[in-house]
Amino acid sequence: MSKKIICLFDVDGTLTIPQQPISPSFEKFLLETVKKEFDIAVIGGSDLNKIQKQLGSGNLFEKYKYVFAENGLIAFKNGKALPSQMIQDILGEDSLQDFINFTLRYISELKLPFKRGTFIEFRTGMLNISPVGRNCSKKEREQFHEYDNEHHIREKFIQVLKKEFPDLGLTYSIGGQISFDVYPIGCDKTYCLRHIQGYDEIHFFGDKTAEGGNDYEIYESDLTIGHRVTCPKDTMNQLNILITLIKENREKEQLNVPLQCV
């Protein structure tokens, strides 16, 4: 009997260039080729509106079996909302405000080549912190990414927060080019796996799979088969290989079925 398989995709760097819309050719490949072989699902650290904007026109919930935003703390199956959690309920308002106030003070004293607006984006189950500000342009985003690769601004920021708030039970993960996510321990992308039931294999595709990246925990999970990718083109190539392997295995299974004597 054929295995029931679902492919679960990160968004930025996996299905799309960071913060850019999915290419029409890749979306066509997903919906017309991959979806014929497997169920497909998406999980992003961003809020639902950003994911919807990136993943093409039309009804997102008709394209994907599961849609997970904010690491799966916002979840939909077949377009129906699943239970969610809010970060203020987990941390408490006083602790949350202490964390936000400290973060803003740190950013105010941080000297960078440039700064823009929206340094903290408050999401349902997490905070997204950008030292340079999420309102930067595409060119500025790339410039900061290069600067951060040299000066490790985000890594140093995270170490300061870990030292200042050791007892809050928070996880920090770097994703994309300009920011990092902060969320309660256990609310990484593996959180979404509690909602995915009835599959023999869950294949996860992501680009930030090294330790400290926001795909690390789910990539390493015993519940998934992890695929490390470098860009949307690499994702497509690996999917083609997976489809070929699955088809070959199905053909072998059919050949091994004994004939029934009449």
Secondary structure by P-SEA (a helix, b strand, c coil): cccbbbbbbbcccccccccccccaaaaaaaaccccccccccccccccaaaaaaaaccccccccccbbbccccccccccccccbbbbccccccaaaaaaaaaaaaaaaaaccccccccccccccccbbbbbcccccccaaaaaaaaaaaaacaaaaaaaaaaaaaccccbbbbbbccccbbbbbcccccccccccccccccbbbbbbccccccccccccccccccbbbbbccaaaaaaaaaaaaaaaaaaaaaaaaabbbbcc
